[in-house]
Amino acid sequence: MLTFIAIDIETANPNPASICQIGIVKVQNSTIVSKNSILIQPPQNEYSARHSCIHGIHALMTRDKPYFYEIWETIKEDLTTHTLVAHNASFDISSLKSALTHYNLETPEFTYHCTYHLTNLKLTELCDALEIGLENHHNALSDAQACAEAYIKLKSGIKPNHKLIKTRKTENNFAGHERITGDLLQPDLDCEDKNHQFYNKKIVFTGVLDKISRDDAAKLVKAKGADIDTGISKRTDFVITGHGAGPSKLKKIDEYNASGSNIKIINEEEFLKII
C-alpha cells in the first residue's frame, strides 16, 4: 500500500526558478486523499510566450498571487517528509531547488521517483497505455493526478499496454496566435451600430481564444466599427485576452496605464457577451 506525494511544476520561462504553478496530489495507502493546485507569481512576473502557450498561464493570472517563498512554508513539510513522484522528476526537483536558491532558502534533500524513468513513455503515452484519463495536459494538478494514478498502477504490477497508445499530431504551441492581417486591419466606420462600445476604438487581441478563432473574432469587432491593431500602444482602448496572452503585450499595458492611458483588458467570456 503506497503512500507518497505526486507533484508537477509549470514554469513561466526557461529559468527553472520561475515556478508559476504547482500541482500536489497526496496518496495514502494507494488512495488519493487530497489534491491542491497553487498558482505562484514567478520572479518579476515574467513569462515567455512559448511557456504561456504550453500551459495557458500568463502574467495577468499571477500578478496578485504569492511568490514561491511565501507559499514554501505551507508545502515544505509535505514535500520533505514524503517520497515524491513526478513524471520527468529531474525537471520538477530542479525547479524546486532553483526556486529555493533564488529566494535564499535552505534546500533540503528530496526523496523521489520518476514515472518517466520507469517506462520511457511520455505522460500522454503512459496515460493511454495504462488507460488513465488525462483531462488537461500541462495543467500542473491534472498532470500530477495522472502521475499519481500511473505510479499506483505500475507499482501494483500493471504493465503499460503499448498497443493502446494513440498517435498524436505534433503540438503547435502557437496555434491561435496567428497575426491578424489584410482588410481586417482597416476599420469600417460606416457600420450600423455607431453606439457600440467598440465603435472607433482601438482593439488588440492576444492569446488563444477557446470558442472562436482570432480571425472570426476580428471580423465581429470590425463589424462593430472597431479599429484593430496588432500591437499595444498608448492609444489602445481594449485588449481581448485568451490563453497564453503575450507577455510583452501584458507588460506594455501596465506601463502605458501607469503613465496615464486607460487600456481595458477583456477576457474571452466578457468579450463574447459584449459582442
C-alpha positions as CSV (number, residue, x, y, z in Angstrom):
1,M,0.0,0.0,0.0
2,L,1.7,3.1,-1.3
3,T,2.0,6.5,0.5
4,F,3.6,9.3,-1.5
5,I,3.0,12.8,-3.0
6,A,2.8,13.3,-6.7
7,I,3.9,16.7,-7.9
8,D,4.0,18.6,-11.2
9,I,5.5,22.0,-11.8
10,E,5.0,24.5,-14.5
11,T,7.5,27.4,-15.1
12,A,6.9,30.8,-16.6
13,N,10.1,30.9,-18.7
14,P,13.3,29.0,-19.3
15,N,14.6,29.9,-15.8
16,P,13.9,26.8,-13.7
17,A,13.2,29.1,-10.7
18,S,10.3,30.7,-12.5
19,I,7.6,28.4,-11.0
20,C,4.1,29.6,-11.8
21,Q,2.0,26.6,-10.8
22,I,2.5,23.5,-8.5
23,G,0.1,20.6,-8.5
24,I,0.3,18.4,-5.4
25,V,-1.6,15.1,-5.0
26,K,-1.3,13.2,-1.7
27,V,-1.7,9.4,-1.8
28,Q,-2.2,7.3,1.3
29,N,-2.5,3.5,1.2
30,S,-2.7,3.7,-2.6
31,T,-5.7,6.1,-2.5
32,I,-5.7,9.8,-3.5
33,V,-6.7,11.7,-0.3
34,S,-6.1,15.3,-1.3
35,K,-5.4,17.5,-4.3
36,N,-4.0,21.0,-4.4
37,S,-3.2,23.4,-7.2
38,I,-1.2,26.5,-6.4
39,L,-0.7,29.5,-8.7
40,I,2.6,31.3,-8.0
41,Q,3.9,34.6,-9.1
42,P,7.3,34.0,-10.8
43,P,10.2,36.5,-10.3
44,Q,9.2,39.8,-11.8
45,N,6.0,38.0,-13.0
46,E,7.9,37.4,-16.2
47,Y,6.7,34.9,-18.8
48,S,7.9,33.8,-22.2
49,A,5.3,33.4,-24.9
50,R,6.3,29.8,-25.6
51,H,5.8,28.8,-22.0
52,S,2.4,30.6,-21.8
53,C,1.3,28.9,-24.9
54,I,2.1,25.5,-23.4
55,H,0.3,25.7,-20.1
56,G,-2.0,28.7,-20.7
57,I,-0.8,30.6,-17.6
58,H,0.1,34.3,-18.1
59,A,1.1,37.4,-16.2
60,L,-2.5,38.6,-15.6
61,M,-3.3,35.3,-13.8
62,T,-0.4,35.5,-11.3
63,R,0.1,39.3,-10.8
64,D,-1.7,39.1,-7.4
65,K,-0.5,35.6,-6.5
66,P,2.1,34.9,-3.8
67,Y,5.7,34.4,-4.6
68,F,7.3,31.0,-4.1
69,Y,9.0,31.9,-0.8
70,E,5.5,32.9,0.6
71,I,4.0,29.5,0.0
72,W,7.0,27.3,0.7
73,E,6.3,27.0,4.4
74,T,2.8,25.8,3.7
75,I,4.1,22.9,1.5
76,K,7.5,22.3,2.9
77,E,6.6,19.6,5.4
78,D,4.7,17.5,2.9
79,L,7.4,17.8,0.2
80,T,10.2,16.9,2.6
81,T,8.7,14.2,4.7
82,H,7.1,12.2,1.9
83,T,8.5,10.4,-1.1
84,L,7.8,12.5,-4.2
85,V,6.7,11.1,-7.5
86,A,6.8,13.0,-10.8
87,H,6.9,12.5,-14.5
88,N,10.4,13.6,-15.6
89,A,11.1,14.2,-12.0
90,S,14.6,15.7,-12.6
91,F,12.8,18.8,-14.0
92,D,10.4,19.2,-11.1
93,I,13.1,18.7,-8.4
94,S,15.5,21.0,-10.3
95,S,12.8,23.7,-10.3
96,L,12.2,23.4,-6.6
97,K,15.9,23.6,-5.8
98,S,16.3,26.6,-8.2
99,A,13.4,28.5,-6.6
100,L,14.8,27.8,-3.1
101,T,18.2,29.0,-4.1
102,H,16.7,32.1,-5.8
103,Y,15.0,33.1,-2.6
104,N,17.9,32.2,-0.4
105,L,16.0,29.4,1.3
106,E,17.6,26.2,2.7
107,T,17.5,23.4,0.2
108,P,16.5,20.1,1.7
109,E,17.2,16.7,0.2
110,F,14.2,15.3,-1.7
111,T,13.4,11.6,-2.0
112,Y,11.7,11.0,-5.3
113,H,10.8,8.5,-8.0
114,C,10.2,9.2,-11.7
115,T,7.4,7.5,-13.8
116,Y,9.2,8.5,-17.0
117,H,12.3,6.6,-16.0
118,L,10.2,3.6,-15.1
119,T,8.6,3.5,-18.5
120,N,10.4,5.7,-21.0
121,L,7.0,6.9,-22.1
122,K,5.7,10.5,-22.4
123,L,2.9,11.3,-19.9
124,T,0.3,11.2,-22.6
125,E,1.5,7.9,-23.9
126,L,1.7,6.4,-20.4
127,C,-1.9,7.5,-19.7
128,D,-3.0,5.8,-22.9
129,A,-1.1,2.7,-22.1
130,L,-2.5,2.4,-18.6
131,E,-6.0,3.7,-19.5
132,I,-5.8,6.8,-17.3
133,G,-7.7,9.9,-18.1
134,L,-5.6,13.0,-18.6
135,E,-8.1,15.8,-18.8
136,N,-5.9,18.9,-19.2
137,H,-2.3,18.1,-20.1
138,H,0.2,20.8,-18.9
139,N,-2.1,21.8,-16.1
140,A,0.0,21.0,-13.0
141,L,-2.8,19.4,-11.0
142,S,-4.1,17.4,-13.9
143,D,-0.6,16.1,-14.7
144,A,0.2,15.4,-11.0
145,Q,-3.0,13.4,-10.6
146,A,-2.3,11.4,-13.8
147,C,1.2,10.7,-12.5
148,A,-0.2,9.5,-9.1
149,E,-2.6,7.1,-10.8
150,A,0.1,5.8,-13.1
151,Y,2.5,5.2,-10.2
152,I,-0.1,3.3,-8.3
153,K,-0.9,1.1,-11.3
154,L,2.8,0.5,-12.1
155,K,3.7,-0.5,-8.5
156,S,0.7,-2.8,-8.3
157,G,2.2,-4.8,-11.2
158,I,0.1,-3.4,-14.1
159,K,2.3,-3.0,-17.2
160,P,1.7,-0.4,-19.9
161,N,-0.1,-1.8,-23.0
162,H,1.8,-0.1,-25.8
163,K,-1.0,-1.1,-28.3
164,L,-3.3,1.4,-26.6
165,I,-1.0,4.4,-27.3
166,K,-2.7,6.9,-29.6
167,T,-0.9,8.6,-32.5
168,R,-0.9,12.3,-31.9
169,K,-0.1,15.2,-34.1
170,T,2.9,17.3,-33.1
171,E,1.7,20.1,-30.9
172,N,1.7,23.5,-32.4
173,N,2.0,25.6,-29.3
174,F,1.5,28.9,-31.2
175,A,-1.7,27.8,-32.9
176,G,-4.3,30.5,-32.4
177,H,-1.7,33.2,-32.1
178,E,-1.7,33.9,-35.8
179,R,-1.2,37.6,-36.7
180,I,-4.3,39.5,-38.0
181,T,-3.6,40.9,-41.5
182,G,-5.2,42.4,-44.5
183,D,-8.6,44.1,-44.7
184,L,-9.3,43.2,-41.1
185,L,-6.9,46.0,-40.0
186,Q,-9.0,48.6,-41.9
187,P,-11.8,50.0,-39.8
188,D,-15.3,50.2,-41.2
189,L,-16.8,53.3,-39.6
190,D,-20.0,53.0,-41.8
191,C,-21.3,50.1,-39.7
192,E,-24.9,50.1,-38.5
193,D,-24.3,50.4,-34.7
194,K,-22.3,53.5,-34.1
195,N,-23.2,53.4,-30.4
196,H,-21.5,50.1,-29.7
197,Q,-18.7,50.4,-27.2
198,F,-16.2,49.1,-29.7
199,Y,-17.1,51.7,-32.4
200,N,-14.0,53.6,-33.4
201,K,-12.0,52.1,-30.6
202,K,-8.5,50.6,-31.0
203,I,-8.6,46.9,-30.2
204,V,-5.8,44.3,-29.8
205,F,-6.1,40.6,-29.5
206,T,-3.5,38.5,-27.5
207,G,-3.6,34.8,-26.6
208,V,-5.7,31.9,-27.9
209,L,-9.5,32.1,-27.8
210,D,-11.3,28.9,-27.0
211,K,-14.7,29.3,-28.5
212,I,-13.9,31.4,-31.6
213,S,-10.9,31.8,-33.9
214,R,-8.9,35.0,-33.8
215,D,-9.9,35.9,-37.4
216,D,-13.6,35.4,-36.7
217,A,-13.3,37.5,-33.5
218,A,-11.6,40.2,-35.5
219,K,-14.4,40.1,-38.1
220,L,-17.0,40.6,-35.3
221,V,-15.3,43.6,-33.9
222,K,-14.7,45.1,-37.3
223,A,-18.4,44.8,-38.0
224,K,-18.9,47.0,-34.9
225,G,-16.6,49.7,-36.3
226,A,-13.5,48.8,-34.3
227,D,-10.0,49.7,-35.4
228,I,-7.9,46.6,-34.9
229,D,-4.2,46.9,-34.1
230,T,-1.6,44.2,-33.9
231,G,0.4,45.8,-31.1
232,I,-0.2,47.7,-27.9
233,S,0.2,51.5,-27.9
234,K,-0.8,54.3,-25.5
235,R,-3.8,54.8,-27.8
236,T,-5.1,51.3,-27.4
237,D,-8.6,51.1,-25.9
238,F,-9.3,47.4,-25.4
239,V,-7.2,44.3,-25.2
240,I,-9.0,41.0,-25.7
241,T,-7.1,38.2,-24.0
242,G,-7.2,34.4,-24.4
243,H,-5.0,31.6,-23.0
244,G,-1.2,32.3,-23.3
245,A,-1.6,36.0,-23.6
246,G,1.6,37.6,-24.9
247,P,3.9,38.6,-22.0
248,S,5.3,41.6,-23.8
249,K,1.8,42.9,-24.5
250,L,0.7,42.5,-21.0
251,K,3.7,44.3,-19.7
252,K,3.1,47.2,-22.1
253,I,-0.5,47.5,-20.8
254,D,0.8,48.1,-17.3
255,E,3.4,50.5,-18.5
256,Y,1.0,52.6,-20.5
257,N,-1.7,52.6,-17.9
258,A,0.9,53.7,-15.3
259,S,1.7,56.7,-17.5
260,G,-1.9,57.8,-17.9
261,S,-3.5,55.5,-20.6
262,N,-6.8,53.7,-19.9
263,I,-6.4,50.3,-21.6
264,K,-9.1,47.9,-20.6
265,I,-8.5,44.2,-20.5
266,I,-11.4,41.9,-21.5
267,N,-11.3,38.1,-21.3
268,E,-13.0,35.9,-23.9
269,E,-16.2,35.3,-21.9
270,E,-16.7,39.1,-21.4
271,F,-15.8,39.7,-25.0
272,L,-18.5,37.3,-26.3
273,K,-21.1,38.9,-24.1
274,I,-20.2,42.4,-25.3
275,I,-20.1,41.4,-29.0
